[in-house]
């Protein structure tokens, strides 16, 4: 018979397997059209800019909990690929405003379609769970988030 600790460790291992698969998914390409692709990770930056209309590199760093340097690298990559446009901010010589290009808008829409399908499938699956089960999942993810936050912000 399994103990509570055995069951907890099994849940942790299951989460680790899911997290590893999620990391692999983040690198999968999303077809934008005409042979153009974007990784899911890149698409998340495009999504953030698209949802806000415009962002700065600092906003991107804050939105994803990454360094300004990492955000700047991602932004430069997306600008070079033609997904984002970077313009001098009117209020600062050091700050840039990021907006989507027409190709960036296509990537935004493609990402929304892919994630929408995944989200819809997951929502449909979770509808079969009881309210108590869904509440337990919410508490579990809150606990996982707290542990991850402590690891990321020592």
N, C-alpha and C positions, 0 to 999 in steps of 0.2 A: 504494500500500500504506500502511495506517495504521501510525503509530508507536505505541509504548506510551503516550506522552503524549497523543496524539489519542484513544486508547481511554479513558484515564483521564478526560479532559475530557468525553467522551461520557457516561461513567457519572455524572459529577458533574451534567451537565445533566439526565440522566434522573432522578436523585435530586431535583433541584430541581423538576422537573415533578411528581413524586410528592408531594413536600412541599407544593406549592401545592394539589394536589387534596385532600390530607389536611386542609389548613387549611379548605378549602371544606366538606369533610365535617363538620368540627367544628361548623359553624354550621347544619347540616341539622337539621330537627326530627325527634324520635322521638315517635311517637304513644304516649301513656300510656293513653288511653281517655277516653270521654265528651267528645271535643273538646279534651282537654288535651294539650299537647305540651311537650317539653323539648328544648333544643339538646343536641347531643352533648357540648359543653363543660360545660354544666350537669350533664348525666348523669354525667360523670366525677367531679364533686364529690360527687354523690349516691352514686355507687358507692363512693367512698373512705369516706364516713361509714357506709354500709351494711355494708361489709366489716369495719370496726373496731367497729361497734356504737355508738360515740360518738367524737367528736373535738372539739378546740378549734379556733378560728380559726387559731391559730398552727400547729397540726398540719396544717391544710389548706394553709397557706402553705408549710410545709416539704415536704409531700407533692408539691406541684406546682412547687416552685422559684419561687414568686411572692412578692411583697411581702405583708405583713400587710394593708395597705390594699386591695390587689386581692382578697385572700382574703375580707376583711370585706365588700367590695362584692358578691362572688358569694354569700356566705352570706346577706347581707341580702336579696338578690334572691330566693334560693331559699326563704327564710323567708316573704317577702311572697307568693310564689306558692303557699305551703302544702306545700312538699316537705320542708323541714327545720323542726325545733323547736329553739329556742335557750333554754337554761336556765342560770341562775347556777350556776357550779361550786361544790360544797360547800367546797372548799379555798381559794377565792380570790374576792375581790369584783370583781376585774378580768377574770377568765376566765369563759368560757361553755362549756357542753357542748352539742354538736350531736348530735341524733338524727334519724332518719327519722320522718316522719309516715306514716300509712297511704297517703296519696297518694305520698309519697316512696318507700315500699316498692314501689308499682305502677310508678313510674318506674325504680327499680332493676331490677325484673324485666324491664321492656320493654327497657332498655338491655342487659341481659345476653342477652336473646334476639337483638337486632340484632347485637351484637358476636360472639355465639356463632356466628351464621350466617356472618359475615365470617371469623372465625377458622377455622371448620371448612373453608370454601372455600379459604382460604390454606394450611392444613395439608395438605389433599388435593392441592393443586397442588405444594407443596414435597416431598411424598412421592415425586414423580417425579424429584427431584434426587438426585444421588449424595451420599454423606456428605461428600466433599471439597468439593462445591459449597455445601452447607449450611454447612460450616465456614468457607468463604470469605465467605459472606454475613454470618456472625456477626462475623468480623474486620472486614468493611467497616462494619457498623453500630457496632462499637466505635470505629473511627476517626472516623466521623461524629459520634458522641456526644462524643468528646474535643474535636473542633473546636467543636461547639456549646457545650460546657461552658466552653471558653476565651472564647467570645464572650459568654456570659451572665454569667460571673464574671471580669471583667477584673482 
